């Protein structure tokens, strides 16, 4: 029984490691070189074939196959499933995209200089749900979408010490809307204000640097 448990844990550990590998590593034994495909009317084919290509691919920046830049899968000549692009010849991710019959569908992740820069979701090529933007690990904005329409967003600013300084909520028309918060450099809440259509509705809370309540003006 103990041996079976150990074997199960080992297999799960190996599976977890393999799942984290980039696609170009996973596909190294089964993918074709993207340069061997041709495109006709937005659909990928093997050279001299009339049948749209289905299968895994790896794309390279150079003709010798040393510098990998992308990897993914085609179904009937269209992007389908997971797709990844890379910086530094595969050293760091650039994008992670999911496709369904040629349309972006599912999770989307963008990286800049190796850092997470943006993440969100597509549904049949339309922006949906919550999207987030980052700069060097700090959350800078969130946006709420429905069928590609921006409904609302929140902007974040930070003090030099990394503590959050401001959190402002806007509607889809770029007007302050909802609760906005300001913070002192020690992380203490400074103020909480409710807005509607760009106008102050009510000052809800105010505090000094040490957390003592201040009069609401």
N, C-alpha and C positions, 0 to 999 in steps of 0.2 A: 504493500500500500504506500509506504513512504517513498519507494523508488518511483512508483507511478506519479506521485505528487511532484517529486523533484523533476521528473521528465516533463510533466505538464508545465511547470513553472519555467523550465529551460526553453521549451518550445514557444511559450508566450513571450519570453524575453527576446528570443531571436526574431520572432515576428514583429515585435515592437521596434527593434533596431532596423529591420528591413523596411518597415513602413515609413521610417523617417528618411530613408535614402532618397535623393533626388531622382526624378524620372530617368535621366540619362544613364544613371547607374543601374536602375531596375531594368531598363530596356536594352542594355548594352549587348545582350546576346540575341535579341529578338527583333530589334528595330532596323529599318532601312535608313539610308542617308537621304535626307530631305532633298538634296540636290539631284537625286535620281528620279524625282517626280516632276511632272509638268502641270501647269494650270490652264484649264480651258473654261471660260465663263464662270470663274470662281470655284471650280471643282478640280480636285487633284486627281491625276492619272499617272500610272506608270508610262514611261515612254513607249510609244507604239501600241498602246492598249486603248480600247474603247470602253473599258469597264472602270468606273470610278474606284479609286484605291481605298481599301479598308485595311488598317493595321497601324502599328506603332512606327514612329519616326524620330530621328535625332537630327538636328540641324547644326551645321558647323560654320564658323566664320571663314575658315581657310579651306582650301581645296584638299588638304592632306588629312583632314579629320582630327586635328589636334585641339582646336579651340571650339568647344561646344557652346552654343548660344541658346538653344531651345530644344524641347522634347515634348512629345504629345502623341495623340492618336487621331486618325481619320476614320470616319465611317461613311461609306459611299461618297468619298471625296471631300467630305466636310469635317471640320473640327468636331470632335465628339469625345467627351470625358475630360480628364485632367490634362492641362497644358502648363508648362513652365518655361520661362526664359531666364537667362543667367547673365551675370556680369563677371568679368575677369576669367573667361573661359571655364565657367562652371564653379568658380570659387564662391560666389554669392548669388542668391536669388535676385531676380529683377521683378518678375511677376509670377503669380500663380492664378490660373484662371480655370474655370470649369465650363465646358461647352455641352450643348445638346443640339445635335443636328445643325451645327454651324452657328448657333446663337449662344451668346454668353448666358449661362444658366447655373446658378449656384454661387458658391463662395468666390470672392475675388480678393486678392491680396497684392499690394504694390510695395516694393522695397526701394529705398534710395541709400546708396553707400552702405548697404548691408543692414540698414535699420528698417523696421516696419514703418511705412509711410502712410498707407491707407488700406482700409479693409471694409468690405460690405458684401452685398448680395445682388445678383441679377436674377430676373425671371423673364425668360424669353427675350433677352437683350434689353430689358427695362430695369432701371434702378428701383429697388424695393427695400423697405425696412430701414434699419439704422446703418449709416456709414460713419466711419471714424477716420480722422486725419491726425498724423503724429509728426513731430520733429524731434529726432534724436531721443526717442522714448517717451516724450511728453505728449499727452493728448492735447491737441490744439483746437479741434472742432468735432462736432457730431452733426449729422444731417439726417432728417427723416424723410423718406420718399414713399410714394405710392404710385405705381405705374408710371415711373419716370418723372413724376411731378414732385418738386420740392415743397414739403409741407411746413417744415420748421427747421431751425438749426441753432446750435449753441456754440459760442466762441469762448476760448479759454486764454487767459494771459497769466504770466508767472513773474514772480520777483526774481532778482538775480541769484538768490540762494536756492531757487528751485521750488519754493512754496507757491501755491496758487495765489494769484492776485485778483483775478476777475473771472466771473462766469456769467455771460450775458446770453439771454434767450431771445430769439427773433422768430417772427413768422415768415412765411414764404415770400412776403413782399418786402423783406429787409427792415421791418419795423420791430422795435423792442416789444416783446410780448411774453407774458408769464413772469416767472421769478428770476431776478438777476441778483447775484451775490458778489460782494467785494470782501477781500481778506487782507489783514495786516501781514507783514513779512514773517511773523512768527507762527502763522497758520490760524490765528484767531479770526473768527468772523468779524468783519467790520460793519457791513450793512446787508440787509436783505430788502429788496424793493420789488413791488409788483407793478408790471406794466401791461398796458393794453393799447394796441394800435399806435405804439410809439410814445404814449403818454403815461406818466406816473399815476397809478391808481391809489397806491398806498405804500408808505414806508413801514415795513413790518417790524424790523429790528435794527438797532444800531449799538455798537460796542466800541470801547476804546481798546488800546493795545493790550491791556491786561485783562480784558474780558468783562469789564464793568459796563452795565447798561447805560446808554446815553438817551437824552430826551429825543423823541421822535418829532421832527419838524414838518 
